[in-house]
Amino acid sequence: MDLGIRGKTGLVCAASKGLGRGCAEALAEAGVDLVINARGAETLEATARDIAARHGVSVTLVAADITTEDGRAAVLEALGGQADILVNNAGGPPPGSWTDWTREDFIKAIDANMLTAIALMQALVPGMMERGWGRVVNITSQSVRAPIAQLGLSNTARAGLTGFVAGMSRQVAASGVVVNNLLPGIHATERAYALDKGVSQAEGLEITEARRKREATIPTRSYGRPEDFGATCAFLCSQHARFIVGQNILLDGGASNITI
């Protein structure tokens, strides 16, 4: 399917690996010129070279922490202040117990996983509205729909972003700007490995057994792949997604038993 976005410009945050890279790859395959961001310069440079070589698009890299004002300023400068597509993404806060989290822990999570995305939307969406076309995909978490107790920091921050998008997305839709959230379940990424490791340590299991135990909770009996996730992201950024507005789309292999 031709997604109709060849020649558009997109920003993908936290794109050097994992779900962010999956999204960048799929957009590049559709012909989107990219600005990609991550903190680690070496991995980001390798990703940029690989994507540009395989898909023949322009890939500009910005090695910076997107959760900081300086990082966002550097990314916006690389974009020349405007983009057609924005994929918001940032690493999730660590798991833990509700009795241990401090106010500072919550502020850090909210800053990274709620306020950063809002700041980038506030910077880029007005220009999309003026040009009459834009797409925003916020990568959140399945925990928005089915909260996970040990991921309470993530539950809190991402639920806040979800509430913001519920209102904002409907205010900008008439200008041709489509904003949605993608809610990943367990995908085969470093984040999943870290959580598997936590399970193995807590329950005295080998890490392979910890993974099998978590896979057994998913109807597909497997983790998702970054390319699965990226393909869905690219569709939501396409010309065909104009009537999908303010939605929270689960990609979790059926793990969340939710009817509505």
N, C-alpha and C positions, 0 to 999 in steps of 0.2 A: 504494500500500500504506500502510495506517495503521500507523505504527511503534509506537504504543501508549505514547508518552512525552510526550504533551501535558500541560503543567502541571508537568513535572519542572524542576529547576534544574540548569544546567550551567555549568562553568567552562571556557573555551577560552583557552589561553595563546597569545601571539603571534598575535592574531586580527585585527589591523587590515588585513592584506593577505595575499596568497598562500594557502598551504594552510590556515593557521589560519582565515582569513576564509571559505574554502570550507567548512570544517567548521562554523563558526558559522552561516553562511547555511543550511546543510542542517538543522541542529538547530532553528534558529528556524522554518524552514518546517514542521517537525514539531511545533511548538508548545512548544518548550522555552524557558523564561525563562533569560536568560544574564547571566553576568558575563564580560566580555571584557577582556583585558589586552594591552598592548603598551607599548613605551617611548615612542613618539612620540604626544604628546597630540593634536595636530591631526588626524592621519590617523585615530586611534582614535575621536575624537569624531565625525568624518564617517561612519565605519563604523557606529558605534552608532546614529546618527540614521537612517541608511539602512535598517539591518536592522529597527529598531523600527517604522519607518513602513511598510515593505513586508509585514511578517509579523505585526504586532500583538502582539508579545511584549514583555516587560520586558527592557531591556538596560541593565545597569549597567557603566560603564567604569572601569577602574583603570589609569591611566598610570603604569607603574613597570617596573623591570627585574626580571623574575621570577626571574632567576638570583641575586638577592641576598636576604638574610634580610629586609631591610626591604620589598622588593617582594612577597615571599611573604606577609609579615604583613599588608600592605595588602589583598591579594587575599582572604585568609582573613577579614579583618574585613568586607569587603564581602559575603561569602557568609554572614556570621553563623556561621562555623565549620563549615558543612556544605554538601554538594552531592550531587546524585544522579548527576551525570555529570561526569567530569574528562577533558579532552583536553589532554595534555601536549605542549608544542611549544616549541622554542627554535631560534633561528638556528644554523646549523652553523658550525664553525670554518673558517678559510680553508684553501685547498689549499696544498700545498708539497711539500717533499722530506724524506724521513726523516732525512737528514743534518743538516738545519737546525733541527729542532724541539728546543726546550729543555724542561727539566722544567716550567718555568712554563707553557709552551704546553700541555703535556699536562694539567696541573692545571686550567687554565682551561677546556679542552675537557671534561674529566670533570665539573667543577663545573656547567657549563652544560647538558650533554647527557646526564648520568647522574644526578648527585646532586640536581639541582633536581627532576627528575621523581620521584625516590624520596622526597624530602622532602614533596612535595605528596601523594603516595599515603599516606605515613605520617600526614599530617594529616587526610586526608579519608576514607580507606577504612574506618577503624574505625567511623565514624558510619554509613557505608553498611551495614556488617555488622550493626550494631545494629538498623537499620531493615529489614534483610532484602532490600535491593535496591541495586544500584549498577552503574555502567559506567565503565571506564577505558580510554581509547585513548591509547597513546603513539606519537607520530609520530617514527619513527626514520629509516631510510634503506635503500635497496636494497643498500647496501654492507655491511649486516649479513650478507646471504646471499652476496654476491659483492663482496668488498672491492675498492675502487678505490685504486690506489697513491697518487695525489696527495692523496687524502682520508684519509690515515692517522690524523689526529687524530680525525676523525669515526668512522672504523672502530673505533678503540680505545674511545672513550667510549660509543658506541651499542651495541657488543657487550657492554660491561659491563652496561648497562641491560637488554639482552635476557636475559642470564644471571640477573639479579635477578628479572625478571618470570617467567621459566620456573618458578622455585620458588614465588614469592609468589602467583602467579595461582591455582595449584592448592590453596594453603592457604586461600584466601578464597572459592572457588567454592561451597562448601556453604552459605555464608551468603547466596547470591544475588548475589554481586558478580562480575562478569565483567571480566577484564582481558586486553587484547590489544594487539599492536603493529601499526601500519600502516607499511609500508616503501615510501615513494615513490621512483619513478625520476624521470626528468626531466619536470618540469611547467613550464608557461609562467608562471614567477614571476621576481621580481627575482634570486633565487638562480641560476636557470638563465641569466639574462642575464649575471650576473657571471662564471659559468663559461664561457659562450660568448665573453665578452670576453677571458678568459684564453687560450682556445684561439686566438683571432684574433691576439693579440699574440705568442704563442709560435710560431705557424706562419706569420705574415705574411699572414693572410687578412682579407678584409672580414668584419664580424661576421655579416652575413647568410649568407655562405658557411660560416662556422664553425658556424652553427646548422644549415644544411642537412647539413653533414658529420656532426653529432651525431644529427640526425634519421634519417639513413641507417642508424644502428646500431640503430634501434628497429623491430621488425617492423611496427608500425602506421604507420611513417614520419611520425610527428608527436609532438610533446610532449603530455603529459597536460594536462588542464584542471583548475583548482582545484575546479570544480563536480563533476567526476568523483570526485575524491578525497573531497570533502565528503559525497557521497552514500554512499560506502562507510563513512565514519566514522559517519554517522548510523545506518546499518543496524547496525553493531557496537554502537551505544548503544541499540538498540531492544529491545523485549520479545522479538523473534524471535531474538536472538543468545545466548540463555541457554546453548546447548550448544557455543558456540565459546569455548574457554578456552585462554589462554596461547599463542596462535598468532601467527606472523609472516607477515602477509599482504602480498604484493608487489603494488604497483600501478605497473608499469613498462612497460606495453605489450609485454611479452614479451621485453624486452631482456636479462634475466638467463636464460641457457639452463640452467636448473636443473630436474632431474627430481623431486626430493623436497624 
